[in-house]
Amino acid sequence: MATDKFSTYSLLLDRTAKRVKQYAQYCFNSGNFGVTVDQWTVLKTLGQFSDLSQKELAELCEKDQPTLTRIVDILVSKGLVERVVHPSDRRSFILHLTTSGKNKLQELNEKVVGIRMQAWKNLNEEDFENLKRILNTIYDNLELKSEG
């Protein structure tokens, strides 16, 4: 396959990923969800995995530490997430959803599913399986190896 085709595919992949996030953020804003897409990702992850350290949460959300800290600060100020001192390491915190955070998650979950389904409109199960296989292959091809 020609190198310029790979460039075209990369641009298409980047363009599509950006559009998906822009569309979701537009829907979050116009629907007055009270959180951003990035904040939703953190809420959803905490809802799935419960009590996590900020480091664990950053890894699961694929965010760097400073970015995650800013998102968590906002969610704490909104009363959706709570920081609790780690029981065995007073220098770190465990994060979990508050009752309001759990309610927000439940309130928005169906709406977010609807937003995501818009992207799959006019595609069938075979299309989805092929795309999933291809994207997982690309992801695995680009695995970052730790030095050492």
DRENPA-3360 file (N, C-alpha, C; in nm, 2 decimals, always signed):
BEGIN
1 = MATDKFST = +0.08/-0.12/+0.00/+0.00/+0.00/+0.00/+0.09/+0.12/+0.00 ~ +0.05/+0.22/-0.08/+0.13/+0.34/-0.09/+0.13/+0.43/+0.04 ~ +0.24/+0.49/+0.07/+0.26/+0.57/+0.19/+0.15/+0.68/+0.20 ~ +0.12/+0.74/+0.08/+0.02/+0.85/+0.08/-0.12/+0.80/+0.13 ~ -0.15/+0.67/+0.10/-0.28/+0.61/+0.15/-0.28/+0.61/+0.30 ~ -0.16/+0.57/+0.36/-0.16/+0.57/+0.50/-0.18/+0.70/+0.56 ~ -0.12/+0.81/+0.50/-0.14/+0.94/+0.54/-0.29/+0.98/+0.54 ~ -0.36/+0.94/+0.43/-0.50/+0.97/+0.41/-0.58/+0.90/+0.52;
9 = YSLLLDRT = -0.55/+0.77/+0.55/-0.62/+0.70/+0.66/-0.60/+0.77/+0.79 ~ -0.47/+0.81/+0.82/-0.44/+0.87/+0.95/-0.52/+1.00/+0.96 ~ -0.53/+1.08/+0.85/-0.60/+1.20/+0.86/-0.75/+1.18/+0.88 ~ -0.80/+1.07/+0.81/-0.94/+1.03/+0.82/-0.97/+0.99/+0.97 ~ -0.88/+0.91/+1.03/-0.90/+0.87/+1.16/-0.90/+0.99/+1.26 ~ -0.80/+1.08/+1.24/-0.80/+1.20/+1.33/-0.92/+1.28/+1.31 ~ -0.96/+1.30/+1.19/-1.08/+1.39/+1.16/-1.20/+1.33/+1.22 ~ -1.22/+1.20/+1.21/-1.34/+1.13/+1.27/-1.34/+1.14/+1.42;
17 = AKRVKQYA = -1.22/+1.11/+1.48/-1.22/+1.12/+1.63/-1.25/+1.26/+1.68 ~ -1.20/+1.36/+1.61/-1.23/+1.50/+1.65/-1.38/+1.53/+1.63 ~ -1.44/+1.48/+1.52/-1.58/+1.50/+1.50/-1.67/+1.44/+1.61 ~ -1.63/+1.32/+1.64/-1.71/+1.24/+1.75/-1.71/+1.32/+1.88 ~ -1.59/+1.37/+1.92/-1.58/+1.45/+2.04/-1.65/+1.58/+2.03 ~ -1.64/+1.65/+1.92/-1.70/+1.78/+1.90/-1.86/+1.76/+1.90 ~ -1.91/+1.66/+1.83/-2.05/+1.63/+1.83/-2.10/+1.60/+1.97 ~ -2.03/+1.52/+2.05/-2.07/+1.49/+2.18/-2.07/+1.61/+2.27;
25 = QYCFNSGN = -1.96/+1.70/+2.26/-1.96/+1.82/+2.34/-2.07/+1.91/+2.30 ~ -2.10/+1.92/+2.17/-2.21/+2.01/+2.13/-2.34/+1.96/+2.20 ~ -2.36/+1.83/+2.20/-2.49/+1.77/+2.26/-2.49/+1.79/+2.41 ~ -2.37/+1.78/+2.47/-2.36/+1.80/+2.62/-2.40/+1.95/+2.65 ~ -2.34/+2.04/+2.57/-2.37/+2.18/+2.59/-2.51/+2.22/+2.56 ~ -2.57/+2.17/+2.45/-2.70/+2.21/+2.41/-2.80/+2.14/+2.50 ~ -2.77/+2.03/+2.56/-2.86/+1.95/+2.65/-2.84/+1.99/+2.79 ~ -2.76/+2.09/+2.82/-2.73/+2.14/+2.96/-2.71/+2.02/+3.05;
33 = FGVTVDQW = -2.61/+1.94/+3.02/-2.58/+1.82/+3.10/-2.51/+1.86/+3.23 ~ -2.45/+1.98/+3.23/-2.38/+2.02/+3.35/-2.24/+1.96/+3.37 ~ -2.19/+1.89/+3.27/-2.06/+1.84/+3.27/-2.01/+1.84/+3.12 ~ -1.87/+1.83/+3.11/-1.82/+1.82/+2.98/-1.80/+1.67/+2.94 ~ -1.76/+1.65/+2.82/-1.73/+1.51/+2.78/-1.62/+1.45/+2.86 ~ -1.51/+1.53/+2.88/-1.40/+1.48/+2.97/-1.44/+1.45/+3.11 ~ -1.53/+1.54/+3.16/-1.58/+1.52/+3.30/-1.67/+1.39/+3.30 ~ -1.75/+1.37/+3.20/-1.83/+1.25/+3.19/-1.74/+1.12/+3.19;
41 = TVLKTLGQ = -1.63/+1.13/+3.11/-1.54/+1.01/+3.10/-1.49/+0.98/+3.24 ~ -1.46/+1.08/+3.32/-1.41/+1.05/+3.46/-1.52/+0.99/+3.54 ~ -1.64/+1.05/+3.54/-1.76/+1.00/+3.61/-1.79/+0.86/+3.57 ~ -1.79/+0.83/+3.45/-1.82/+0.70/+3.40/-1.72/+0.60/+3.44 ~ -1.59/+0.63/+3.44/-1.49/+0.54/+3.48/-1.50/+0.52/+3.63 ~ -1.52/+0.62/+3.71/-1.54/+0.60/+3.86/-1.66/+0.52/+3.89 ~ -1.76/+0.53/+3.80/-1.88/+0.45/+3.82/-1.86/+0.30/+3.79 ~ -1.76/+0.28/+3.70/-1.73/+0.14/+3.66/-1.63/+0.07/+3.76;
49 = FSDLSQKE = -1.54/+0.15/+3.81/-1.43/+0.09/+3.89/-1.43/+0.13/+4.03 ~ -1.52/+0.22/+4.07/-1.54/+0.26/+4.21/-1.41/+0.33/+4.26 ~ -1.36/+0.30/+4.38/-1.26/+0.37/+4.44/-1.12/+0.35/+4.37 ~ -1.07/+0.47/+4.32/-0.94/+0.46/+4.25/-0.85/+0.57/+4.30 ~ -0.72/+0.55/+4.28/-0.63/+0.66/+4.31/-0.63/+0.75/+4.18 ~ -0.58/+0.87/+4.20/-0.58/+0.96/+4.08/-0.49/+0.90/+3.97 ~ -0.38/+0.83/+4.01/-0.29/+0.77/+3.91/-0.37/+0.66/+3.83 ~ -0.44/+0.58/+3.90/-0.51/+0.47/+3.84/-0.62/+0.53/+3.74;
57 = LAELCEKD = -0.69/+0.63/+3.79/-0.79/+0.70/+3.71/-0.74/+0.76/+3.59 ~ -0.62/+0.83/+3.60/-0.56/+0.89/+3.49/-0.52/+0.79/+3.38 ~ -0.47/+0.68/+3.42/-0.44/+0.57/+3.33/-0.56/+0.52/+3.26 ~ -0.67/+0.49/+3.33/-0.79/+0.44/+3.28/-0.86/+0.54/+3.18 ~ -0.85/+0.67/+3.21/-0.91/+0.77/+3.13/-0.82/+0.82/+3.02 ~ -0.69/+0.77/+3.02/-0.59/+0.81/+2.93/-0.57/+0.96/+2.93 ~ -0.56/+1.02/+3.05/-0.53/+1.16/+3.07/-0.40/+1.17/+3.15 ~ -0.33/+1.28/+3.12/-0.21/+1.30/+3.20/-0.25/+1.36/+3.34;
65 = QPTLTRIV = -0.16/+1.35/+3.44/-0.19/+1.38/+3.58/-0.24/+1.52/+3.59 ~ -0.18/+1.63/+3.53/-0.23/+1.76/+3.55/-0.37/+1.78/+3.50 ~ -0.40/+1.72/+3.38/-0.53/+1.74/+3.32/-0.63/+1.67/+3.41 ~ -0.60/+1.55/+3.45/-0.70/+1.48/+3.54/-0.72/+1.55/+3.67 ~ -0.62/+1.61/+3.72/-0.63/+1.68/+3.85/-0.73/+1.80/+3.83 ~ -0.72/+1.87/+3.72/-0.81/+1.98/+3.69/-0.95/+1.93/+3.68 ~ -0.97/+1.82/+3.61/-1.11/+1.77/+3.59/-1.16/+1.73/+3.72 ~ -1.08/+1.66/+3.80/-1.13/+1.61/+3.93/-1.16/+1.73/+4.02;
73 = DILVSKGL = -1.08/+1.83/+4.02/-1.10/+1.95/+4.10/-1.24/+2.01/+4.07 ~ -1.28/+2.02/+3.94/-1.41/+2.07/+3.90/-1.52/+1.98/+3.95 ~ -1.50/+1.85/+3.93/-1.60/+1.75/+3.97/-1.62/+1.75/+4.13 ~ -1.51/+1.77/+4.20/-1.52/+1.79/+4.35/-1.60/+1.91/+4.38 ~ -1.57/+2.02/+4.31/-1.64/+2.15/+4.34/-1.79/+2.14/+4.30 ~ -1.83/+2.05/+4.21/-1.97/+2.03/+4.17/-2.03/+1.93/+4.26 ~ -1.96/+1.87/+4.36/-2.01/+1.78/+4.45/-2.04/+1.64/+4.39 ~ -1.97/+1.61/+4.28/-2.00/+1.48/+4.21/-1.89/+1.38/+4.24;
81 = VERVVHPS = -1.78/+1.42/+4.29/-1.67/+1.33/+4.32/-1.61/+1.37/+4.46 ~ -1.56/+1.28/+4.53/-1.50/+1.31/+4.66/-1.37/+1.25/+4.67 ~ -1.27/+1.32/+4.73/-1.14/+1.27/+4.75/-1.13/+1.23/+4.90 ~ -1.08/+1.11/+4.92/-1.06/+1.06/+5.06/-0.91/+1.02/+5.07 ~ -0.85/+1.06/+5.18/-0.71/+1.02/+5.21/-0.70/+0.87/+5.20 ~ -0.60/+0.83/+5.12/-0.57/+0.69/+5.11/-0.54/+0.63/+5.25 ~ -0.60/+0.52/+5.28/-0.58/+0.46/+5.42/-0.44/+0.42/+5.45 ~ -0.36/+0.38/+5.35/-0.22/+0.34/+5.38/-0.12/+0.43/+5.33;
89 = DRRSFILH = -0.16/+0.54/+5.26/-0.06/+0.64/+5.21/-0.13/+0.78/+5.22 ~ -0.10/+0.85/+5.32/-0.16/+0.98/+5.35/-0.13/+1.09/+5.24 ~ -0.03/+1.06/+5.16/+0.01/+1.15/+5.05/-0.08/+1.14/+4.93 ~ -0.16/+1.04/+4.92/-0.24/+1.02/+4.80/-0.39/+1.01/+4.84 ~ -0.47/+1.02/+4.74/-0.62/+1.02/+4.77/-0.68/+0.90/+4.69 ~ -0.80/+0.86/+4.74/-0.88/+0.77/+4.67/-1.00/+0.85/+4.63 ~ -1.04/+0.83/+4.50/-1.16/+0.91/+4.45/-1.28/+0.82/+4.44 ~ -1.39/+0.87/+4.47/-1.52/+0.80/+4.44/-1.63/+0.89/+4.41;
97 = LTTSGKNK = -1.74/+0.84/+4.35/-1.85/+0.92/+4.32/-1.93/+0.95/+4.45 ~ -1.98/+1.07/+4.46/-2.08/+1.10/+4.57/-2.21/+1.05/+4.53 ~ -2.31/+1.06/+4.61/-2.45/+1.03/+4.58/-2.49/+1.11/+4.46 ~ -2.46/+1.24/+4.46/-2.49/+1.33/+4.35/-2.42/+1.28/+4.22 ~ -2.30/+1.24/+4.23/-2.23/+1.19/+4.12/-2.29/+1.06/+4.06 ~ -2.33/+0.97/+4.15/-2.40/+0.85/+4.10/-2.54/+0.89/+4.03 ~ -2.61/+0.99/+4.09/-2.73/+1.03/+4.03/-2.71/+1.09/+3.89 ~ -2.60/+1.17/+3.88/-2.57/+1.24/+3.75/-2.54/+1.13/+3.65;
105 = LQELNEKV = -2.46/+1.03/+3.69/-2.43/+0.92/+3.60/-2.55/+0.85/+3.55 ~ -2.64/+0.82/+3.64/-2.77/+0.75/+3.60/-2.85/+0.84/+3.51 ~ -2.86/+0.97/+3.55/-2.94/+1.07/+3.47/-2.89/+1.08/+3.33 ~ -2.76/+1.08/+3.31/-2.71/+1.11/+3.17/-2.68/+0.99/+3.09 ~ -2.67/+0.87/+3.15/-2.63/+0.75/+3.08/-2.70/+0.73/+2.95 ~ -2.84/+0.73/+2.96/-2.92/+0.70/+2.84/-2.90/+0.81/+2.73 ~ -2.88/+0.93/+2.77/-2.86/+1.04/+2.68/-2.73/+1.02/+2.61 ~ -2.63/+0.98/+2.68/-2.49/+0.96/+2.62/-2.50/+0.85/+2.52;
113 = VGIRMQAW = -2.57/+0.74/+2.56/-2.58/+0.63/+2.47/-2.65/+0.68/+2.34 ~ -2.75/+0.76/+2.35/-2.82/+0.81/+2.23/-2.72/+0.90/+2.14 ~ -2.64/+0.97/+2.21/-2.54/+1.05/+2.13/-2.44/+0.96/+2.06 ~ -2.40/+0.86/+2.13/-2.30/+0.77/+2.06/-2.36/+0.69/+1.95 ~ -2.49/+0.65/+1.96/-2.56/+0.58/+1.86/-2.57/+0.66/+1.73 ~ -2.58/+0.79/+1.74/-2.58/+0.87/+1.62/-2.47/+0.84/+1.53 ~ -2.35/+0.81/+1.58/-2.24/+0.78/+1.50/-2.25/+0.65/+1.42 ~ -2.33/+0.56/+1.48/-2.35/+0.43/+1.42/-2.47/+0.42/+1.33;
121 = KNLNEEDF = -2.54/+0.53/+1.31/-2.65/+0.53/+1.22/-2.61/+0.49/+1.08 ~ -2.68/+0.41/+1.01/-2.65/+0.36/+0.88/-2.54/+0.26/+0.87 ~ -2.49/+0.21/+0.98/-2.39/+0.10/+0.99/-2.45/-0.02/+1.05 ~ -2.40/-0.14/+1.00/-2.46/-0.26/+1.06/-2.35/-0.33/+1.15 ~ -2.39/-0.45/+1.20/-2.31/-0.52/+1.30/-2.17/-0.56/+1.23 ~ -2.17/-0.60/+1.11/-2.05/-0.64/+1.04/-1.96/-0.51/+1.03 ~ -2.01/-0.40/+0.99/-1.93/-0.28/+0.99/-1.87/-0.25/+1.12 ~ -1.95/-0.26/+1.23/-1.89/-0.24/+1.36/-1.78/-0.33/+1.40;
129 = ENLKRILN = -1.80/-0.46/+1.37/-1.70/-0.56/+1.40/-1.57/-0.54/+1.32 ~ -1.58/-0.50/+1.19/-1.46/-0.47/+1.11/-1.39/-0.35/+1.17 ~ -1.47/-0.24/+1.20/-1.40/-0.12/+1.25/-1.33/-0.15/+1.38 ~ -1.40/-0.22/+1.47/-1.34/-0.26/+1.60/-1.21/-0.34/+1.58 ~ -1.21/-0.43/+1.49/-1.09/-0.51/+1.47/-0.98/-0.42/+1.42 ~ -1.01/-0.34/+1.32/-0.91/-0.25/+1.26/-0.85/-0.15/+1.37 ~ -0.94/-0.09/+1.44/-0.90/+0.01/+1.54/-0.82/-0.06/+1.65 ~ -0.86/-0.17/+1.69/-0.78/-0.25/+1.79/-0.64/-0.28/+1.74;
137 = TIYDNLEL = -0.63/-0.32/+1.62/-0.50/-0.35/+1.56/-0.41/-0.23/+1.55 ~ -0.47/-0.12/+1.51/-0.39/+0.01/+1.50/-0.34/+0.04/+1.65 ~ -0.43/+0.03/+1.74/-0.40/+0.07/+1.88/-0.29/-0.02/+1.93 ~ -0.30/-0.15/+1.91/-0.20/-0.25/+1.95/-0.06/-0.22/+1.88 ~ -0.07/-0.18/+1.75/+0.06/-0.16/+1.68/+0.13/-0.04/+1.74 ~ +0.06/+0.05/+1.81/+0.13/+0.17/+1.86/+0.14/+0.17/+2.01 ~ +0.15/+0.05/+2.07/+0.17/+0.03/+2.21/+0.30/+0.09/+2.25 ~ +0.29/+0.17/+2.36/+0.41/+0.24/+2.41/+0.49/+0.15/+2.50;
145 = KSEG = +0.61/+0.13/+2.48/+0.69/+0.04/+2.56/+0.76/+0.12/+2.66 ~ +0.76/+0.08/+2.79/+0.84/+0.15/+2.89/+0.98/+0.13/+2.88 ~ +1.06/+0.23/+2.90/+1.21/+0.21/+2.89/+1.26/+0.15/+3.01 ~ +1.37/+0.07/+3.00/+1.43/+0.01/+3.11/+1.43/-0.13/+3.10;
% end
